[in-house]
Each structure stands twice: as structure tokens, then as C-alpha cells.
Amino acid sequence: MITLHGFAKNFGLVDPSSMVLKVDAYLRMANIPFNRNTDANNLNIAPKGKLPFINDTGKIIADSQFIIEHLKENYVDLDENLNQQEKAQAYLVTKSLDENLYFCLVYSRWICDDTWPLVKHAFFGHLPVILRSLVPAMVRKKVKRNLIGQGLSKHSPEEIQHISKQSFEALSDLLADNDYFFGKSPSSLDAAAYGALVSFVQTTIQNPFNALAQTYPNLVRYCHRISEKYYREV
């Protein structure tokens, strides 16, 4: 049995991490049985210092993309019916979500002052009082430094919202009126897109980034449709 290591439920989502949701959604769409481990120590024991990672009967695999490759090779390949061009498109759009929109999400939660108190409480509210006054500021500082190194935080808030808007518009155009990005059946791209979009569309957090995502009706319907089908009992 596969065990998916992630965070606990928060922000109205089964997991506050879009990367964990990406793997979680793939497992559900592929109907692969799995357990979720939401222990608070998961991040400390993660092989690469990030979540998610899985334990597949003793084999540890970290990083959402490597996990999905493992699932494709050993369980169910949601992309098996795609042609080569569609597979290439799925890969490149997924990487855009992972390397672009993901960091806009991180910025919207960890850097924006109106959202930071919610994130601080969600991730650090369980700490003892002394640590609660020190650890959040240290971690936030590290996130800020990482976003500067990645390049996103060198832009103004308005420019970062514009970057997000371009991703939302592109996804909206690609999806059009389809149930999934490649028609009637889910692919690996749908797992990645759902993980990213639902983190903006169906979260309890309200900020300009989330409000922007919610202005695309087909993306909102897409998230609700997948949530209803695969997460109804969660």
C-alpha cells in the first residue's frame, strides 16, 4: 500500500500544498489505493526537505514529478491514451505550473501581509508560545529569500498578479468547455492543474490572487467538478 506523506487539512482543502494535492489527485483519478500520513513531523523526515513524498511498501520517493513517474511506470498511466504531442503538452504545461504559478501561490500566502497571519496560524499555531514567536519569522524570511533567488520577488506585487493572470488565462483557454484538458478522461495534467487551481479557487483564504482565479468560470467549474467526483467524502 502506498502512503502519501503531506500536511494536514487546512484552508478548506484536503492539503494546503498544491504539490501534495497534485499527487493526491493523480492517485484518486487513477483509482490507486493509498493512505495519507499527515504527521506534523513529515517535513522534518522528508528526503529532500519538502513534501510530498511517498512510501511504496518500503520504497521512498520524493518530489511530485518523480512520484507521478513512479505511479505511471508501476501502477496506472493516466497519459497512456494521449498522443506524443499531447504528452509533450502535458509535460510542459505541468512544468509551467510547478515552476511558475506555484511560486505565485507561495508569494500570495507567505509574503502578502493580508494572508500571512492565516498561514502563520495554520503552520505554526501548534508550537509552544516561545517558538511561536520566533520560528514563523525565521521561516518566512527563508521563503522571501528563496523567492528572490527564484526571481519572482524581484517583481512588484502588481507584476506578480499579472504573471498569475497569464497562467489562469492560458489554462482557461486550453480547457475551454472540456471536462478535462484532453477531453473526457483525466490525465497527469489534470492532476497538476487541479492541485494548482483548487489552491486558489476553493480555499478559505481570500486575497487578490484567489479573487483573480475565481473570475474564470470554466476553471471554477473544473475545480468543483473534480472535487465533487473525487473528494466528495473527504
BALOBA-1460 file (C-alpha; in Angstrom, 3 decimals):
// residues 234
<rec num="1" residu="m" x="0.000" y="0.000" z="0.000"/>
<rec num="2" residu="i" x="1.231" y="3.467" z="-0.897"/>
<rec num="3" residu="t" x="1.431" y="6.061" z="1.856"/>
<rec num="4" residu="l" x="1.376" y="9.697" z="0.780"/>
<rec num="5" residu="h" x="3.133" y="11.983" z="3.240"/>
<rec num="6" residu="g" x="1.777" y="15.513" z="3.284"/>
<rec num="7" residu="f" x="0.322" y="18.178" z="5.511"/>
<rec num="8" residu="a" x="-2.917" y="18.062" z="7.480"/>
<rec num="9" residu="k" x="-6.164" y="19.523" z="6.125"/>
<rec num="10" residu="n" x="-6.206" y="23.298" z="6.085"/>
<rec num="11" residu="f" x="-7.542" y="26.334" z="4.237"/>
<rec num="12" residu="g" x="-10.631" y="24.292" z="3.310"/>
<rec num="13" residu="l" x="-8.509" y="21.812" z="1.332"/>
<rec num="14" residu="v" x="-7.509" y="18.204" z="1.936"/>
<rec num="15" residu="d" x="-3.931" y="19.521" z="1.915"/>
<rec num="16" residu="p" x="-2.674" y="23.137" z="1.835"/>
<rec num="17" residu="s" x="0.174" y="22.226" z="-0.530"/>
<rec num="18" residu="s" x="-0.617" y="22.286" z="-4.244"/>
<rec num="19" residu="m" x="2.226" y="19.813" z="-4.821"/>
<rec num="20" residu="v" x="0.766" y="17.300" z="-2.374"/>
<rec num="21" residu="l" x="-2.660" y="17.837" z="-3.949"/>
<rec num="22" residu="k" x="-1.146" y="17.125" z="-7.367"/>
<rec num="23" residu="v" x="-0.078" y="13.640" z="-6.250"/>
<rec num="24" residu="d" x="-3.235" y="13.079" z="-4.200"/>
<rec num="25" residu="a" x="-5.377" y="13.916" z="-7.239"/>
<rec num="26" residu="y" x="-3.365" y="11.614" z="-9.507"/>
<rec num="27" residu="l" x="-3.830" y="8.712" z="-7.095"/>
<rec num="28" residu="r" x="-7.578" y="9.323" z="-6.937"/>
<rec num="29" residu="m" x="-8.001" y="9.833" z="-10.683"/>
<rec num="30" residu="a" x="-6.042" y="6.634" z="-11.357"/>
<rec num="31" residu="n" x="-8.005" y="4.780" z="-8.655"/>
<rec num="32" residu="i" x="-4.791" y="3.676" z="-6.919"/>
<rec num="33" residu="p" x="-5.386" y="2.737" z="-3.250"/>
<rec num="34" residu="f" x="-3.340" y="4.783" z="-0.803"/>
<rec num="35" residu="n" x="-3.157" y="6.073" z="2.726"/>
<rec num="36" residu="r" x="-2.430" y="9.627" z="3.798"/>
<rec num="37" residu="n" x="0.096" y="10.412" z="6.528"/>
<rec num="38" residu="t" x="-0.284" y="13.943" z="7.886"/>
<rec num="39" residu="d" x="2.068" y="13.713" z="10.832"/>
<rec num="40" residu="a" x="3.481" y="17.086" z="11.871"/>
<rec num="41" residu="n" x="6.987" y="15.613" z="11.602"/>
<rec num="42" residu="n" x="6.662" y="14.779" z="7.890"/>
<rec num="43" residu="l" x="8.582" y="17.829" z="6.740"/>
<rec num="44" residu="n" x="11.478" y="17.018" z="9.080"/>
<rec num="45" residu="i" x="11.843" y="13.484" z="7.719"/>
<rec num="46" residu="a" x="11.220" y="14.332" z="4.050"/>
<rec num="47" residu="p" x="14.207" y="13.079" z="1.989"/>
<rec num="48" residu="k" x="14.535" y="16.363" z="0.099"/>
<rec num="49" residu="g" x="13.241" y="18.624" z="2.854"/>
<rec num="50" residu="k" x="9.946" y="19.166" z="1.007"/>
<rec num="51" residu="l" x="6.564" y="17.498" z="0.735"/>
<rec num="52" residu="p" x="5.183" y="15.357" z="-0.743"/>
<rec num="53" residu="f" x="6.965" y="12.051" z="-0.628"/>
<rec num="54" residu="i" x="5.547" y="8.539" z="-0.750"/>
<rec num="55" residu="n" x="6.411" y="5.243" z="0.848"/>
<rec num="56" residu="d" x="5.541" y="2.442" z="-1.545"/>
<rec num="57" residu="t" x="5.984" y="-0.742" z="0.503"/>
<rec num="58" residu="g" x="9.362" y="0.457" z="1.742"/>
<rec num="59" residu="k" x="10.498" y="2.395" z="-1.313"/>
<rec num="60" residu="i" x="10.713" y="6.129" z="-0.599"/>
<rec num="61" residu="i" x="10.177" y="8.528" z="-3.492"/>
<rec num="62" residu="a" x="10.277" y="12.315" z="-3.134"/>
<rec num="63" residu="d" x="9.212" y="15.154" z="-5.466"/>
<rec num="64" residu="s" x="5.757" y="15.234" z="-7.051"/>
<rec num="65" residu="q" x="7.008" y="14.698" z="-10.599"/>
<rec num="66" residu="f" x="9.157" y="11.685" z="-9.709"/>
<rec num="67" residu="i" x="6.272" y="10.255" z="-7.705"/>
<rec num="68" residu="i" x="3.917" y="10.510" z="-10.659"/>
<rec num="69" residu="e" x="6.514" y="8.932" z="-12.952"/>
<rec num="70" residu="h" x="6.730" y="6.046" z="-10.474"/>
<rec num="71" residu="l" x="2.947" y="5.701" z="-10.432"/>
<rec num="72" residu="k" x="2.843" y="5.683" z="-14.229"/>
<rec num="73" residu="e" x="5.506" y="3.003" z="-14.506"/>
<rec num="74" residu="n" x="4.273" y="0.739" z="-11.718"/>
<rec num="75" residu="y" x="0.515" y="1.301" z="-11.419"/>
<rec num="76" residu="v" x="-1.634" y="3.343" z="-13.801"/>
<rec num="77" residu="d" x="-0.528" y="5.712" z="-16.569"/>
<rec num="78" residu="l" x="-3.231" y="8.340" z="-17.000"/>
<rec num="79" residu="d" x="-1.442" y="9.516" z="-20.141"/>
<rec num="80" residu="e" x="-1.337" y="6.187" z="-21.961"/>
<rec num="81" residu="n" x="-4.053" y="7.198" z="-24.423"/>
<rec num="82" residu="l" x="-2.517" y="10.577" z="-25.261"/>
<rec num="83" residu="n" x="-0.595" y="11.031" z="-28.490"/>
<rec num="84" residu="q" x="3.005" y="12.239" z="-28.446"/>
<rec num="85" residu="q" x="2.065" y="15.884" z="-28.923"/>
<rec num="86" residu="e" x="-0.455" y="15.729" z="-26.095"/>
<rec num="87" residu="k" x="2.084" y="14.068" z="-23.811"/>
<rec num="88" residu="a" x="4.582" y="16.812" z="-24.611"/>
<rec num="89" residu="q" x="1.957" y="19.466" z="-23.932"/>
<rec num="90" residu="a" x="1.003" y="17.826" z="-20.628"/>
<rec num="91" residu="y" x="4.622" y="17.761" z="-19.508"/>
<rec num="92" residu="l" x="5.428" y="21.348" z="-20.472"/>
<rec num="93" residu="v" x="2.238" y="22.839" z="-19.007"/>
<rec num="94" residu="t" x="2.783" y="20.859" z="-15.813"/>
<rec num="95" residu="k" x="6.299" y="22.246" z="-15.519"/>
<rec num="96" residu="s" x="4.931" y="25.742" z="-16.052"/>
<rec num="97" residu="l" x="2.537" y="25.178" z="-13.155"/>
<rec num="98" residu="d" x="5.343" y="23.773" z="-10.985"/>
<rec num="99" residu="e" x="7.930" y="26.418" z="-11.806"/>
<rec num="100" residu="n" x="5.768" y="29.498" z="-12.323"/>
<rec num="101" residu="l" x="2.230" y="29.509" z="-10.907"/>
<rec num="102" residu="y" x="3.354" y="27.563" z="-7.834"/>
<rec num="103" residu="f" x="5.654" y="30.398" z="-6.776"/>
<rec num="104" residu="c" x="2.857" y="32.920" z="-7.293"/>
<rec num="105" residu="l" x="0.809" y="30.822" z="-4.867"/>
<rec num="106" residu="v" x="3.657" y="30.784" z="-2.353"/>
<rec num="107" residu="y" x="4.035" y="34.543" z="-2.696"/>
<rec num="108" residu="s" x="0.309" y="35.132" z="-2.234"/>
<rec num="109" residu="r" x="0.327" y="33.191" z="1.029"/>
<rec num="110" residu="w" x="3.697" y="33.750" z="2.642"/>
<rec num="111" residu="i" x="4.628" y="37.248" z="1.508"/>
<rec num="112" residu="c" x="1.345" y="39.167" z="1.238"/>
<rec num="113" residu="d" x="0.706" y="40.768" z="4.601"/>
<rec num="114" residu="d" x="-3.063" y="40.261" z="4.475"/>
<rec num="115" residu="t" x="-2.679" y="36.475" z="4.127"/>
<rec num="116" residu="w" x="0.407" y="35.844" z="6.241"/>
<rec num="117" residu="p" x="-1.444" y="35.729" z="9.612"/>
<rec num="118" residu="l" x="-3.592" y="32.825" z="8.334"/>
<rec num="119" residu="v" x="-0.547" y="30.932" z="7.115"/>
<rec num="120" residu="k" x="1.305" y="31.643" z="10.331"/>
<rec num="121" residu="h" x="-1.529" y="30.217" z="12.409"/>
<rec num="122" residu="a" x="-2.041" y="27.202" z="10.139"/>
<rec num="123" residu="f" x="1.573" y="26.058" z="10.087"/>
<rec num="124" residu="f" x="2.895" y="27.302" z="13.411"/>
<rec num="125" residu="g" x="-0.124" y="27.664" z="15.689"/>
<rec num="126" residu="h" x="0.612" y="24.322" z="17.362"/>
<rec num="127" residu="l" x="4.089" y="25.391" z="18.523"/>
<rec num="128" residu="p" x="4.864" y="26.331" z="22.132"/>
<rec num="129" residu="v" x="4.496" y="30.052" z="22.811"/>
<rec num="130" residu="i" x="8.246" y="30.763" z="22.809"/>
<rec num="131" residu="l" x="8.811" y="29.033" z="19.461"/>
<rec num="132" residu="r" x="5.630" y="30.539" z="18.042"/>
<rec num="133" residu="s" x="7.181" y="33.981" z="18.333"/>
<rec num="134" residu="l" x="10.472" y="33.017" z="16.653"/>
<rec num="135" residu="v" x="10.070" y="30.178" z="14.160"/>
<rec num="136" residu="p" x="7.431" y="31.740" z="11.857"/>
<rec num="137" residu="a" x="9.531" y="34.856" z="11.252"/>
<rec num="138" residu="m" x="12.607" y="32.730" z="10.504"/>
<rec num="139" residu="v" x="10.750" y="30.506" z="8.034"/>
<rec num="140" residu="r" x="9.048" y="33.464" z="6.356"/>
<rec num="141" residu="k" x="12.426" y="35.142" z="5.942"/>
<rec num="142" residu="k" x="13.759" y="31.992" z="4.281"/>
<rec num="143" residu="v" x="10.760" y="31.858" z="1.932"/>
<rec num="144" residu="k" x="11.322" y="35.514" z="1.000"/>
<rec num="145" residu="r" x="14.986" y="34.787" z="0.295"/>
<rec num="146" residu="n" x="14.074" y="31.760" z="-1.840"/>
<rec num="147" residu="l" x="11.563" y="33.758" z="-3.882"/>
<rec num="148" residu="i" x="14.168" y="36.438" z="-4.527"/>
<rec num="149" residu="g" x="16.629" y="33.764" z="-5.638"/>
<rec num="150" residu="q" x="13.973" y="32.183" z="-7.838"/>
<rec num="151" residu="g" x="13.354" y="35.615" z="-9.338"/>
<rec num="152" residu="l" x="9.649" y="36.138" z="-8.656"/>
<rec num="153" residu="s" x="10.021" y="38.530" z="-5.727"/>
<rec num="154" residu="k" x="12.119" y="40.878" z="-7.841"/>
<rec num="155" residu="h" x="8.829" y="41.892" z="-9.446"/>
<rec num="156" residu="s" x="6.247" y="44.261" z="-7.958"/>
<rec num="157" residu="p" x="3.033" y="42.834" z="-6.442"/>
<rec num="158" residu="e" x="1.127" y="44.081" z="-9.489"/>
<rec num="159" residu="e" x="3.542" y="42.345" z="-11.845"/>
<rec num="160" residu="i" x="3.250" y="39.093" z="-9.892"/>
<rec num="161" residu="q" x="-0.532" y="39.266" z="-10.135"/>
<rec num="162" residu="h" x="-0.112" y="39.821" z="-13.877"/>
<rec num="163" residu="i" x="2.057" y="36.690" z="-14.108"/>
<rec num="164" residu="s" x="-0.668" y="34.759" z="-12.290"/>
<rec num="165" residu="k" x="-3.315" y="36.161" z="-14.613"/>
<rec num="166" residu="q" x="-1.390" y="34.980" z="-17.662"/>
<rec num="167" residu="s" x="-1.331" y="31.434" z="-16.258"/>
<rec num="168" residu="f" x="-5.051" y="31.499" z="-15.435"/>
<rec num="169" residu="e" x="-5.910" y="32.827" z="-18.892"/>
<rec num="170" residu="a" x="-3.772" y="30.200" z="-20.623"/>
<rec num="171" residu="l" x="-5.327" y="27.387" z="-18.573"/>
<rec num="172" residu="s" x="-8.813" y="28.736" z="-19.228"/>
<rec num="173" residu="d" x="-8.152" y="28.857" z="-22.971"/>
<rec num="174" residu="l" x="-6.658" y="25.351" z="-23.008"/>
<rec num="175" residu="l" x="-9.524" y="23.849" z="-21.027"/>
<rec num="176" residu="a" x="-12.286" y="25.663" z="-22.933"/>
<rec num="177" residu="d" x="-15.550" y="23.717" z="-22.392"/>
<rec num="178" residu="n" x="-13.923" y="20.318" z="-21.931"/>
<rec num="179" residu="d" x="-14.417" y="18.193" z="-18.838"/>
<rec num="180" residu="y" x="-10.662" y="17.646" z="-18.706"/>
<rec num="181" residu="f" x="-7.758" y="19.168" z="-20.607"/>
<rec num="182" residu="f" x="-7.704" y="16.361" z="-23.167"/>
<rec num="183" residu="g" x="-11.396" y="15.578" z="-23.390"/>
<rec num="184" residu="k" x="-13.487" y="13.230" z="-21.282"/>
<rec num="185" residu="s" x="-10.780" y="11.461" z="-19.258"/>
<rec num="186" residu="p" x="-8.267" y="12.835" z="-16.741"/>
<rec num="187" residu="s" x="-4.548" y="12.956" z="-17.467"/>
<rec num="188" residu="s" x="-1.486" y="13.795" z="-15.416"/>
<rec num="189" residu="l" x="-2.014" y="17.407" z="-16.474"/>
<rec num="190" residu="d" x="-5.408" y="17.406" z="-14.789"/>
<rec num="191" residu="a" x="-3.852" y="16.225" z="-11.538"/>
<rec num="192" residu="a" x="-1.309" y="19.057" z="-11.695"/>
<rec num="193" residu="a" x="-3.830" y="21.660" z="-12.832"/>
<rec num="194" residu="y" x="-6.365" y="20.711" z="-10.187"/>
<rec num="195" residu="g" x="-3.725" y="20.816" z="-7.448"/>
<rec num="196" residu="a" x="-2.686" y="24.300" z="-8.530"/>
<rec num="197" residu="l" x="-6.103" y="25.772" z="-9.335"/>
<rec num="198" residu="v" x="-8.069" y="24.444" z="-6.377"/>
<rec num="199" residu="s" x="-5.494" y="26.108" z="-4.122"/>
<rec num="200" residu="f" x="-6.730" y="29.422" z="-5.491"/>
<rec num="201" residu="v" x="-10.359" y="28.645" z="-6.285"/>
<rec num="202" residu="q" x="-11.738" y="26.602" z="-3.371"/>
<rec num="203" residu="t" x="-9.631" y="27.730" z="-0.445"/>
<rec num="204" residu="t" x="-10.937" y="29.636" z="2.556"/>
<rec num="205" residu="i" x="-8.146" y="32.169" z="2.012"/>
<rec num="206" residu="q" x="-9.279" y="35.347" z="0.308"/>
<rec num="207" residu="n" x="-6.768" y="37.635" z="-1.368"/>
<rec num="208" residu="p" x="-6.380" y="39.347" z="-4.778"/>
<rec num="209" residu="f" x="-4.749" y="36.261" z="-6.314"/>
<rec num="210" residu="n" x="-7.622" y="33.976" z="-5.323"/>
<rec num="211" residu="a" x="-10.181" y="36.563" z="-6.418"/>
<rec num="212" residu="l" x="-8.449" y="36.737" z="-9.806"/>
<rec num="213" residu="a" x="-8.568" y="32.951" z="-10.293"/>
<rec num="214" residu="q" x="-12.242" y="32.926" z="-9.403"/>
<rec num="215" residu="t" x="-13.069" y="35.249" z="-12.323"/>
<rec num="216" residu="y" x="-12.600" y="32.360" z="-14.781"/>
<rec num="217" residu="p" x="-15.918" y="30.448" z="-14.761"/>
<rec num="218" residu="n" x="-14.666" y="27.367" z="-16.583"/>
<rec num="219" residu="l" x="-11.747" y="26.974" z="-14.160"/>
<rec num="220" residu="v" x="-14.103" y="27.331" z="-11.195"/>
<rec num="221" residu="r" x="-16.472" y="24.716" z="-12.660"/>
<rec num="222" residu="y" x="-13.488" y="22.464" z="-13.386"/>
<rec num="223" residu="c" x="-12.324" y="22.534" z="-9.775"/>
<rec num="224" residu="h" x="-15.796" y="21.964" z="-8.373"/>
<rec num="225" residu="r" x="-16.434" y="19.126" z="-10.824"/>
<rec num="226" residu="i" x="-13.247" y="17.288" z="-9.823"/>
<rec num="227" residu="s" x="-13.802" y="17.953" z="-6.128"/>
<rec num="228" residu="e" x="-17.322" y="16.564" z="-6.380"/>
<rec num="229" residu="k" x="-16.181" y="13.436" z="-8.220"/>
<rec num="230" residu="y" x="-13.010" y="12.557" z="-6.306"/>
<rec num="231" residu="y" x="-13.241" y="14.358" z="-2.960"/>
<rec num="232" residu="r" x="-16.926" y="14.159" z="-2.049"/>
<rec num="233" residu="e" x="-16.328" y="12.093" z="1.088"/>
<rec num="234" residu="v" x="-13.116" y="13.814" z="2.190"/>
